[in-house]
Amino acid sequence: MSTDHVIDQPRTPPLFRMVKKRSSSVTVWLALMGYLALVKVIITFFPASFRSVAQAAVFDWPSLGVVTIAGLIGIWFAHRTGFPDAWDKRIPHRQRFLIPVLLGLGFSLPFVAIDLLTHFTTILAMQHGQPRENIAFPASVLIYPGGAVIVEVFYRLFLVPLLLWLVSNVALRGRWQAHVFWVLALLTSLIEPWTQDMDLFQFGVGLMASVFLLDYAFNLTQAALFRKYGFLAAIVMRVAFYAVWHIVYVH
């Protein structure tokens, strides 16, 4: 019997198959992208007071398209490297929401305390020619949660599963996955503090080191949440942190 009809059938790319199956991670991710699209529409008709051109560019349509695709790619690799789905039914909401919220709020407090003692964010804002460091209310309520989603893509959701798959699944043929993850977690957790905190050296080594280490511990904790409870837990932790540091605490 001829098998030509089987051979000639077009194969659906793996990423599209994943989207078609609509895992909980894909559903959650598309919902988050819908939120970002809504924020973009709102700030288009009611322009927000962004503090820099680069900050505004993050919410351009092409940038949001890149974020959407990068997130889906990250989810595809996460499924193949042992990360739980974003809405895994085996994970209770206490672990997915309550614990990340408490961690995010807890990390915000020492940041606020350091700024109250040193006023470093006010000085930075003055150096940048801005009245304050944060986006003003009420735009901040929409923009900062969206920003939390965007940065998580490039700090963790895309990068960590991709590298874990390349190193553990491909190079090491499935061995030492847990060890490789923690090495990657330790290294990628340096991205935010290294790119955001080094200019604090002007305020002294003590302040820079304090903020750097707090930022590093914050990112490493998010990596652990991502591994154990899924990427939504890591995003929730950052949103809770931003709620205090960027929205409630005006600086």
ChimeraX attribute file (.defattr): number of C-alpha atoms within 10 A of each C-alpha:
attribute: neighborCount
match mode: 1-to-1
recipient: residues
	/A:1	3
	/A:2	6
	/A:3	7
	/A:4	8
	/A:5	7
	/A:6	8
	/A:7	9
	/A:8	8
	/A:9	8
	/A:10	7
	/A:11	8
	/A:12	9
	/A:13	8
	/A:14	11
	/A:15	14
	/A:16	12
	/A:17	12
	/A:18	18
	/A:19	16
	/A:20	10
	/A:21	10
	/A:22	13
	/A:23	17
	/A:24	15
	/A:25	25
	/A:26	21
	/A:27	15
	/A:28	17
	/A:29	20
	/A:30	17
	/A:31	12
	/A:32	17
	/A:33	20
	/A:34	13
	/A:35	16
	/A:36	24
	/A:37	17
	/A:38	14
	/A:39	17
	/A:40	21
	/A:41	14
	/A:42	14
	/A:43	16
	/A:44	12
	/A:45	8
	/A:46	10
	/A:47	11
	/A:48	18
	/A:49	14
	/A:50	17
	/A:51	18
	/A:52	11
	/A:53	8
	/A:54	9
	/A:55	11
	/A:56	14
	/A:57	13
	/A:58	17
	/A:59	23
	/A:60	13
	/A:61	14
	/A:62	11
	/A:63	12
	/A:64	18
	/A:65	14
	/A:66	11
	/A:67	23
	/A:68	20
	/A:69	14
	/A:70	17
	/A:71	26
	/A:72	22
	/A:73	19
	/A:74	22
	/A:75	30
	/A:76	22
	/A:77	23
	/A:78	26
	/A:79	16
	/A:80	13
	/A:81	23
	/A:82	16
	/A:83	17
	/A:84	21
	/A:85	23
	/A:86	23
	/A:87	21
	/A:88	15
	/A:89	10
	/A:90	9
	/A:91	15
	/A:92	12
	/A:93	14
	/A:94	10
	/A:95	14
	/A:96	25
	/A:97	18
	/A:98	15
	/A:99	16
	/A:100	26
	/A:101	22
	/A:102	15
	/A:103	18
	/A:104	26
	/A:105	20
	/A:106	16
	/A:107	20
	/A:108	22
	/A:109	14
	/A:110	14
	/A:111	17
	/A:112	17
	/A:113	11
	/A:114	15
	/A:115	16
	/A:116	13
	/A:117	8
	/A:118	13
	/A:119	13
	/A:120	18
	/A:121	17
	/A:122	19
	/A:123	17
	/A:124	16
	/A:125	16
	/A:126	13
	/A:127	10
	/A:128	13
	/A:129	11
	/A:130	14
	/A:131	14
	/A:132	17
	/A:133	20
	/A:134	21
	/A:135	20
	/A:136	17
	/A:137	15
	/A:138	10
	/A:139	18
	/A:140	21
	/A:141	16
	/A:142	19
	/A:143	21
	/A:144	19
	/A:145	23
	/A:146	23
	/A:147	18
	/A:148	19
	/A:149	25
	/A:150	24
	/A:151	16
	/A:152	22
	/A:153	22
	/A:154	17
	/A:155	19
	/A:156	24
	/A:157	28
	/A:158	22
	/A:159	20
	/A:160	27
	/A:161	25
	/A:162	19
	/A:163	18
	/A:164	27
	/A:165	23
	/A:166	16
	/A:167	19
	/A:168	19
	/A:169	16
	/A:170	12
	/A:171	11
	/A:172	13
	/A:173	12
	/A:174	14
	/A:175	13
	/A:176	12
	/A:177	18
	/A:178	14
	/A:179	12
	/A:180	18
	/A:181	22
	/A:182	17
	/A:183	12
	/A:184	19
	/A:185	22
	/A:186	16
	/A:187	13
	/A:188	19
	/A:189	21
	/A:190	19
	/A:191	16
	/A:192	16
	/A:193	20
	/A:194	13
	/A:195	9
	/A:196	13
	/A:197	17
	/A:198	14
	/A:199	11
	/A:200	18
	/A:201	12
	/A:202	10
	/A:203	12
	/A:204	9
	/A:205	11
	/A:206	11
	/A:207	18
	/A:208	18
	/A:209	16
	/A:210	15
	/A:211	20
	/A:212	20
	/A:213	15
	/A:214	17
	/A:215	22
	/A:216	21
	/A:217	17
	/A:218	22
	/A:219	26
	/A:220	19
	/A:221	19
	/A:222	28
	/A:223	28
	/A:224	17
	/A:225	22
	/A:226	24
	/A:227	23
	/A:228	18
	/A:229	25
	/A:230	26
	/A:231	31
	/A:232	24
	/A:233	27
	/A:234	30
	/A:235	28
	/A:236	25
	/A:237	29
	/A:238	28
	/A:239	23
	/A:240	23
	/A:241	26
	/A:242	22
	/A:243	20
	/A:244	19
	/A:245	20
	/A:246	22
	/A:247	22
	/A:248	12
	/A:249	12
	/A:250	15
	/A:251	21
